[in-house]
Amino acid sequence: MIINNISVVKVRDILLVTIPGDPDDRSVTILQSSLLQAMEKYESKGVILDLSQVNTLDSYFARTIIETAQMVALMGGRTIFAGMQVGVAITATQLGLSLDNLQAALNVDRAFEILEKNGPKNEKN
């Protein structure tokens, strides 16, 4: 499914979300609700948010993706942030963004490895 240039692809029991370089607030809001609906529909164990194309980060986008990851956790899933560019990581830190118990990976491949190896956050292996 494609939502305002943001794609959500189901790969086995994981949702891969590719976010474009400069998403607008409306797209991010639509993404949040569509992603949560897809989590429920496909009974996904996790979400990979591919941020590799994101060039800029504003406070609304940062807050919304963190809240989305928290909502995924409440639904029993796990979110991995993948491919964050150096400039975006710097901006996120300057905005006071804290990943707390959330995880990040250098790229999508590593994010898949983390989810496949460790499963959802609430699952005992």
PyMOL commands that set and color helices and strands:
alter all, ss='L'
color gray80, all
select helices_A, chain A and resi 25-42+59-74+86-94+108-118
alter helices_A, ss='H'
color red, helices_A
select strands_A, chain A and resi 2-3+6-11+14-18+46-50+78-82+103-105
alter strands_A, ss='S'
color yellow, strands_A
deselect
rebuild
show_as cartoon
